[in-house]
Amino acid sequence: MHPYAPILVLILAVCGLVTVILILAHALGPSRHGRVKDDTYESGMTPIGDARRRFKVQFYIVAMLFLLFDVEVVFMWPWAPLFHEAAVGGQVLPGGYDRTFLLVEMAVFLAILLVGYVYAWKKGGFEWT
């Protein structure tokens, strides 16, 4: 058996399940139409006005801060197994990295993020008025 066979079976099962659910929803679901039902609906608000209106800069700052502090978790994913291997196994990883180096590396990374967090806090980046 090919090593990727279970993944292929899972993908086929998911595609089949999605197809069945969509067909059942279309066949059994209500099919009422009208002016109100077919009107555009956007995030709980009726879209009235120009679609090209300007947003406050604060909106973009909050979005960038979210990305900045959310992406830090992505950088922790490859670090965590390496640190676990070095800490539990007690071995030196290729390149001469031991658990102390990896721990200091993550501490420096978090310190840099903390400086960015404090800077954004002092500049009022988290205030939504």
C-alpha positions in Angstrom: 0.0 0.0 0.0 1.3 3.4 -0.9 2.1 5.6 2.1 -0.2 8.4 0.9 -3.2 6.1 0.4 -4.8 7.0 3.7 -4.6 10.8 2.8 -6.2 10.1 -0.5 -9.0 8.1 1.1 -9.6 10.9 3.6 -9.7 13.6 0.8 -12.2 11.4 -1.2 -14.3 10.8 1.9 -14.5 14.6 2.7 -15.3 15.5 -0.9 -18.1 12.9 -0.9 -19.5 14.1 2.4 -19.5 17.7 1.2 -21.2 16.7 -2.0 -23.9 14.8 -0.1 -24.5 17.6 2.3 -24.8 20.2 -0.4 -27.2 18.1 -2.4 -29.4 17.4 0.7 -29.4 21.1 1.7 -30.5 22.1 -1.8 -33.1 19.4 -2.1 -34.6 19.6 1.4 -34.0 23.3 2.3 -36.6 26.1 1.9 -36.6 27.9 -1.4 -38.3 31.2 -0.7 -37.4 34.2 -2.8 -38.3 37.8 -2.5 -37.0 41.3 -2.4 -35.8 41.2 1.2 -34.5 37.6 0.9 -32.5 38.3 -2.2 -31.1 41.7 -1.0 -27.4 42.0 -0.3 -26.4 41.4 3.3 -23.0 42.3 4.7 -22.0 41.5 8.3 -25.3 42.3 9.8 -25.7 45.7 8.2 -27.6 46.7 5.1 -25.1 48.0 2.6 -26.1 51.6 2.0 -23.8 54.2 0.4 -20.6 54.1 -1.6 -18.5 51.0 -1.6 -15.3 53.1 -1.9 -15.7 55.1 1.3 -12.7 55.7 3.5 -12.1 53.8 6.7 -10.3 55.2 9.7 -6.6 54.6 9.9 -7.2 53.0 13.3 -8.9 50.1 11.5 -5.7 49.3 9.6 -3.5 49.7 12.6 -5.5 47.2 14.6 -5.4 44.8 11.6 -1.6 45.1 11.3 -1.2 44.6 15.1 -3.3 41.5 14.9 -1.2 40.1 12.1 2.0 41.0 14.0 1.1 39.3 17.2 -0.7 36.4 15.5 2.2 35.5 13.3 4.5 35.1 16.3 2.7 31.8 17.0 3.6 30.6 13.5 7.3 31.2 14.3 6.9 29.2 17.6 5.7 26.1 15.8 9.1 25.0 14.4 10.9 26.1 17.6 8.8 24.0 20.0 9.7 20.5 18.7 13.3 21.4 18.4 13.4 22.7 22.0 11.5 19.6 23.2 14.0 17.3 21.4 16.9 19.2 22.9 15.4 19.4 26.4 14.0 15.9 26.8 16.7 14.1 24.8 19.5 16.1 26.3 21.3 16.1 23.0 23.0 18.8 21.0 21.1 19.4 17.7 22.9 19.7 14.3 24.7 23.0 14.2 25.7 22.9 17.8 22.4 24.1 19.2 21.5 23.0 22.7 18.5 23.7 24.9 20.0 26.8 26.5 20.6 28.4 23.1 17.1 27.6 22.0 15.6 29.0 25.2 17.6 32.2 24.9 16.7 32.5 21.2 13.0 32.4 22.1 13.4 34.8 25.0 15.0 37.3 22.7 12.2 36.8 20.1 9.5 37.4 22.8 11.4 40.4 24.2 11.4 42.0 20.8 7.7 41.4 20.5 7.1 42.8 24.0 8.9 46.0 23.0 6.6 46.2 20.0 3.6 45.6 22.2 4.5 48.3 24.7 5.2 50.7 21.9 1.8 50.1 20.3 0.2 50.4 23.7 1.9 53.7 24.5 0.9 55.1 21.0 -2.7 54.2 21.6 -2.8 51.5 19.0 -5.2 49.3 21.0 -7.7 52.1 21.8 -10.8 51.9 19.6 -12.7 55.2 19.7 
